[in-house]
Amino acid sequence: QVQLVESGGGLVQAGGSLRLSCAASGRTLTFSSYALAWFRQAPGKERELVAALSRSGDNTYYADSVKGRFTISRDNAKKTVFLQMNSLSPEDTTVYYCAADFKVTLATIPIRYDYWGQGTQVTVSS
């Protein structure tokens, strides 16, 4: 079983930055074997992809709403995936979740991921 724990959420003013981290632990395969992603979900809405990163780290996918502002990256030695969020706006306010799966190379929909963190709240004030 793989456990994912997010950190780095909080309150920030519009235009500011936050860096989310998600550390993996438990009975993990080699961390580089996992495709990774960040999703977010507002109350009453479906979980939506923010960014995805392939196992190799060579391929990324970003939602149109965050392109040019957010960057996903990984540190395999630390078994951690990051989401650098710049130029934040109130529309980015919600709970962010990291996800991992070793069966896919890169995936953009929640059902493709078996492992999930508990979520971290990001609040952007105007």
Phi, psi and omega in degrees: 000140181250132174250137177240132181232118179273154173207168176103353177289171179160197181255132180216152177281154176306138183091350181275186184228153171218153175237114177271144176235151177218113183257135179261145176210177180096203184277071183271148165288181172305128188303329179292352178278352186259133163283145187230156180201161169240132174240166172219154183213121176270155179305130178078004181240163178286154176289131183239147178289136172259309182202148178227151183224131182288167180301319182286339185085359183276338185239138178228160176219134180232143170296147182303326185291344183241356181303134180085349180246324184250149177223127175261141179208169181221152172234100186293327180295326179264000180053047186226142173243143184240156170226106176274123184241116179244164179049048183293146177234162178304333179292346178274357181291120175176188176266134180251137181236139171262156183216152181214150175201143181258358183271348183241156175277316175202135182221150185241002180239146186302323186297342181279353184250130180270333187243135185224146170277178184273349178099149176224135185278132173242125180234124181246119181268148181270000000 
